[in-house]
Amino acid sequence: MNPDIVQFLTALPLPLLVLAALGVPLVLALVMGQIIQSLFTPQELAANATVGAVKYSFIVEIYAVVAALTLVGSWDIYQTSRDNLQRETGGLYLLALAVPTYNEPAQIWRREEMYSAIRSYASAVAALDWPNMQAATNRSGSDAEFQRLVRAFLDTEPVGGAQQALAQNIPSWVAQISEARIARLSVNSRTFGVLIWALVLTVSVAVLAFQWFIGSSTTVVHYAMGGVIALIVGTVLAVSAKLAFPFTGDPPFLTPSPFLQLMWVGT
């Protein structure tokens, strides 16, 4: 399974994603059941029940480990991305709170430039960076606005004790925004590669297929259990994919709403 395919699925509207994630494994499991039931007699499957149950339990254990690692890794990608957004917008908010300290009459235009630089950067992130992040590219559309933001705050000469004390913190806030920004733009480099998704898909298909090699006295119950297993597999795949691509989807797990709010500072 290619990451591009996973990203395409996560970009679908939520109802379609749920339908695909649950429907495809369910249909696949039922079709496999029909095929295996037509190739082997109930007596042959019943004779294989003991050995098949041992083999199937081994496959289930492998699937459990792979699914757990995938969910943990996906959750780490989501949580790190969320924390980076909070750090970036938190640094911008601190800069916005610092602007009124530059209250000298001769600094009016500097205050306006600071507020304007924050609004311009927030707007560029929401309007330019976010589409690139949704498309899983590492391109940035806010470089010029970020440079303007840095120059607006670092080039301002402090006047008086209050401004000088505040100016000591501004470089660390700017550095915080820069580090979080780089992490946000490079989030797709942390997502799972082709081999990981291929492993997840292979183990999932194995779980769906091998359950039918165990005989059952009640066909309806056998198919019902197969359907439940398929729904569990589909849910794990859907949640893992959405967490691994937190900026993709309709709606995505992470939206530019904090930056949209910062577009109104100083107005």
C-alpha positions in Angstrom: 0.0 0.0 0.0 1.6 3.3 -1.1 1.4 6.2 1.2 -0.1 8.3 -1.6 -3.0 5.8 -1.7 -3.4 6.1 2.0 -3.4 9.9 1.8 -5.9 9.8 -1.0 -8.2 7.7 1.2 -7.8 10.1 4.2 -8.6 13.0 1.9 -12.1 11.7 1.2 -15.0 13.2 3.1 -15.5 11.4 6.4 -18.7 9.4 5.4 -16.9 8.1 2.3 -13.8 7.2 4.3 -15.8 5.3 6.8 -17.7 3.5 4.0 -14.4 2.6 2.3 -12.6 1.6 5.5 -15.4 -0.6 6.7 -17.0 -1.7 3.5 -13.9 -2.9 1.6 -12.6 -5.3 4.4 -16.2 -6.5 4.9 -16.7 -7.3 1.3 -13.3 -8.8 1.0 -13.9 -11.1 4.0 -17.2 -12.3 2.7 -15.9 -12.9 -0.8 -13.0 -14.9 0.7 -15.4 -16.9 2.7 -17.5 -17.8 -0.3 -14.4 -18.8 -2.3 -13.0 -21.0 0.5 -16.4 -22.5 1.3 -16.7 -23.5 -2.4 -13.2 -25.0 -2.6 -13.4 -27.1 0.6 -16.1 -29.2 2.0 -17.3 -28.6 5.6 -15.8 -31.9 6.6 -12.4 -30.8 5.3 -12.6 -27.5 7.1 -13.7 -29.2 10.3 -10.8 -31.6 10.2 -8.5 -28.6 9.9 -10.1 -26.8 12.9 -7.6 -27.8 15.5 -4.4 -27.0 13.5 -6.1 -24.1 11.8 -7.0 -22.5 15.2 -3.4 -22.6 16.4 -2.1 -21.1 13.1 -4.9 -18.5 13.1 -4.1 -17.5 16.7 -0.5 -17.0 15.7 -1.5 -14.7 12.9 -3.9 -12.8 15.2 -1.0 -12.2 17.6 1.1 -10.8 14.8 -1.7 -8.6 13.6 -2.3 -7.3 17.2 1.4 -6.3 17.5 1.5 -4.7 14.1 -1.8 -2.9 14.7 -0.7 -1.7 18.1 2.6 -0.3 16.7 0.8 1.3 13.8 -1.7 3.0 16.1 1.0 4.2 18.5 3.1 5.5 15.7 0.2 7.3 14.1 -0.8 8.8 17.4 2.7 10.1 17.9 2.6 11.8 14.5 -0.7 13.4 15.4 0.3 14.4 18.9 3.6 15.9 17.7 1.9 17.8 14.9 -0.7 19.2 17.4 2.0 20.2 19.9 4.0 22.0 17.1 0.9 23.9 16.1 0.3 25.0 19.7 4.0 26.1 20.1 3.9 28.1 16.8 0.6 29.8 17.5 1.6 30.3 21.2 4.8 32.1 20.1 2.8 34.3 17.8 0.4 35.1 20.5 3.2 36.1 22.9 4.6 38.4 20.2 1.2 40.0 19.8 0.9 40.5 23.5 4.3 42.2 23.5 3.4 44.8 20.8 1.6 47.3 23.1 4.8 47.6 25.2 6.3 49.6 22.3 4.1 52.6 23.2 6.4 55.5 22.5 4.8 58.1 20.0 7.7 57.5 17.6 7.0 53.8 17.6 3.5 53.9 16.2 4.5 52.7 12.8 6.6 49.9 14.4 3.5 48.7 16.3 1.5 48.7 13.1 4.2 46.8 11.3 4.4 44.2 14.1 0.7 43.6 14.1 0.6 43.6 10.3 3.4 41.1 10.1 1.6 38.7 12.5 -1.6 39.0 10.5 0.2 38.5 7.2 2.1 35.4 8.4 -1.1 33.8 9.9 -2.9 34.5 6.7 -0.1 33.0 4.6 0.0 29.8 6.7 -3.7 29.3 6.4 -4.0 30.2 2.7 -0.7 28.9 1.3 0.9 26.4 3.7 -2.2 24.5 4.5 -3.0 23.4 0.9 0.6 22.1 0.5 0.3 20.2 3.8 -3.0 18.7 2.7 -1.3 17.6 -0.5 1.6 16.0 1.6 4.2 18.3 0.0 7.0 20.0 2.0 6.7 23.3 0.0 6.1 26.5 2.0 4.2 29.5 0.8 4.9 31.7 3.8 8.7 32.2 3.6 8.4 35.9 2.7 5.9 36.5 5.5 8.0 34.7 8.0 11.0 36.8 7.2 9.0 39.9 7.5 7.8 38.8 10.9 11.3 38.1 12.1 12.6 41.5 10.9 9.6 43.4 12.4 10.5 42.2 15.9 14.2 41.7 15.8 15.0 45.0 14.1 13.0 47.1 16.6 15.2 49.0 19.0 13.9 48.9 22.6 13.4 52.2 24.4 13.2 52.2 28.2 13.6 49.5 30.8 10.3 47.7 30.1 11.0 47.4 26.4 14.6 46.3 27.0 13.4 43.6 29.4 10.8 42.4 26.9 13.3 42.4 24.1 15.4 39.7 25.8 12.5 37.3 25.4 11.6 38.1 21.8 14.5 36.1 20.2 13.4 32.9 22.1 9.8 33.4 21.0 10.9 33.9 17.4 13.1 30.8 17.6 10.1 28.8 19.1 8.0 29.8 16.1 10.7 28.9 13.7 11.3 25.5 15.1 7.6 24.7 15.3 7.2 26.0 11.7 9.9 23.7 10.4 8.4 20.7 12.2 5.0 21.5 10.8 6.2 21.8 7.2 8.2 18.6 7.5 5.5 16.5 9.2 5.0 14.3 6.0 8.6 13.1 6.3 7.7 11.5 9.6 4.8 9.5 8.2 5.0 5.8 7.5 6.7 4.5 4.4 5.7 2.0 1.7 7.0 -1.0 3.6 5.1 -0.2 6.8 1.8 0.2 5.0 2.5 -2.9 3.0 3.1 -4.8 6.2 -0.1 -3.5 7.8 -2.1 -4.4 4.7 -0.6 -7.9 4.3 -1.3 -8.8 7.9 -4.8 -7.4 7.7 -5.6 -9.5 4.6 -4.1 -12.6 6.3 -6.4 -12.1 9.3 -9.4 -11.8 7.0 -8.5 -14.8 4.9 -7.2 -17.4 7.4 -10.3 -17.3 9.6 -12.2 -19.2 6.9 -9.9 -22.2 7.1 -11.5 -23.1 10.5 -14.6 -25.2 10.3 -17.9 -24.1 12.0 -21.1 -26.0 12.6 -23.1 -22.8 12.0 -22.4 -21.0 8.8 -24.4 -17.9 9.8 -22.3 -17.5 13.0 -19.1 -18.1 11.0 -20.0 -15.3 8.6 -21.1 -13.0 11.4 -17.8 -13.4 13.2 -16.0 -12.9 9.9 -17.9 -9.6 9.4 -17.0 -8.4 12.9 -13.3 -9.2 12.4 -13.5 -7.3 9.0 -15.0 -4.2 10.7 -12.3 -4.3 13.4 -9.6 -4.5 10.8 -11.2 -1.6 8.8 -11.5 0.6 11.9 -7.8 0.1 12.8 -6.7 1.0 9.3 -9.0 4.1 9.1 -7.9 5.4 12.5 -4.2 4.8 11.8 -4.4 6.5 8.4 -6.2 9.6 9.8 -3.7 10.0 12.6 -0.8 9.5 10.3 -2.1 12.3 8.0 -3.6 14.8 10.5 -3.7 17.7 8.0 -5.6 15.7 5.4 -9.3 15.0 5.0 -12.7 16.6 5.2 -12.6 17.5 8.0 -8.9 17.1 8.9 -7.9 16.3 12.5 -5.9 19.5 12.6 -7.2 22.7 11.0 -5.7 26.2 10.6 -8.3 27.8 13.0 -5.7 29.1 15.5 -4.0 31.0 12.6 -7.3 32.3 11.4 -7.9 33.8 14.8 -4.5 35.5 14.8 -5.4 37.2 11.5 -7.4 39.6 13.6 -4.8 40.7 16.2 -4.4 44.4 16.5 -7.5 45.3 14.5 
